[in-house]
């Protein structure tokens, strides 16, 4: 049993020096455990993708409200429609039904 251990340690010393072990250890540390590791990059990429989706949604909302704002400034009928819808206002000769979804 002791000779098997000696053979394996000789083989290990023959093919792996202390320098190569240090380089391998440093490389493994950089790949898996440092701030620039592969796992962190995957997590950061997932966060970036979700933020890009959020920006796209907000940009679409912004464009909708810009268009609505320009229509309100130019067309009095659109302004009246928006005000009536937002504030539940009605004309004297009409009935308003409000539906809410929960």
C-alpha positions in Angstrom: 0.0 0.0 0.0 2.8 2.3 0.9 4.5 1.7 -2.5 1.3 2.7 -4.3 1.2 6.0 -2.5 4.9 6.6 -3.3 4.3 5.8 -7.0 1.4 8.2 -7.2 3.3 11.0 -5.5 6.2 10.4 -7.8 3.9 10.5 -10.8 2.3 13.7 -9.5 5.6 15.4 -8.8 6.8 14.4 -12.3 3.9 15.9 -14.2 2.8 18.8 -11.9 5.2 21.3 -10.5 4.3 23.8 -7.7 4.1 26.6 -10.3 1.7 24.8 -12.5 -0.5 24.0 -9.5 -0.5 27.6 -8.5 -1.5 28.7 -12.0 -4.3 26.1 -12.1 -5.5 27.2 -8.7 -5.4 30.9 -9.7 -7.3 30.2 -12.9 -10.0 28.2 -11.1 -10.3 30.9 -8.6 -10.7 33.6 -11.3 -13.3 31.4 -13.2 -15.5 30.4 -10.3 -15.0 32.7 -7.2 -13.8 36.2 -8.2 -16.0 39.2 -9.0 -15.5 38.5 -12.7 -16.4 34.9 -12.5 -18.6 33.1 -15.0 -21.4 32.7 -12.5 -21.4 36.4 -11.7 -21.4 37.2 -15.4 -24.4 35.0 -16.0 -26.3 36.7 -13.1 -25.3 40.2 -14.3 -26.5 39.3 -17.8 -29.9 38.1 -16.4 -30.2 41.4 -14.5 -29.3 43.4 -17.6 -31.9 41.6 -19.7 -34.6 42.2 -17.2 -33.7 45.9 -17.0 -33.7 46.2 -20.8 -37.2 44.7 -20.8 -38.3 47.2 -18.2 -36.8 50.1 -20.2 -38.7 48.9 -23.3 -42.0 48.8 -21.4 -41.4 52.2 -20.0 -40.4 53.6 -23.4 -43.7 52.3 -24.9 -45.6 53.9 -22.1 -43.7 57.2 -22.5 -44.5 57.2 -26.3 -48.2 56.6 -25.6 -48.4 59.4 -23.1 -46.4 61.8 -25.4 -48.8 61.1 -28.2 -51.8 61.5 -25.9 -50.4 64.8 -24.6 -49.9 66.2 -28.1 -53.4 65.1 -29.0 -54.8 66.8 -25.9 -53.0 70.0 -26.8 -54.3 70.1 -30.3 -57.7 68.5 -30.2 -60.4 69.7 -27.7 -62.5 66.6 -28.3 -59.7 64.3 -27.2 -59.1 66.5 -24.2 -62.7 66.3 -23.2 -62.7 62.5 -23.7 -59.6 62.0 -21.6 -60.9 64.2 -18.8 -64.2 62.5 -18.7 -62.7 59.1 -18.7 -60.1 59.9 -16.0 -62.4 61.8 -13.6 -65.7 59.9 -14.3 -67.4 63.0 -15.4 -70.7 62.9 -17.4 -72.9 65.2 -19.3 -76.3 66.1 -17.9 -78.1 63.9 -20.4 -76.1 60.7 -20.1 -75.5 57.8 -17.7 -72.1 56.6 -16.8 -71.4 53.0 -15.8 -68.1 52.2 -14.1 -66.7 48.7 -14.2 -63.8 47.7 -12.0 -61.8 44.5 -12.4 -60.3 43.0 -9.2 
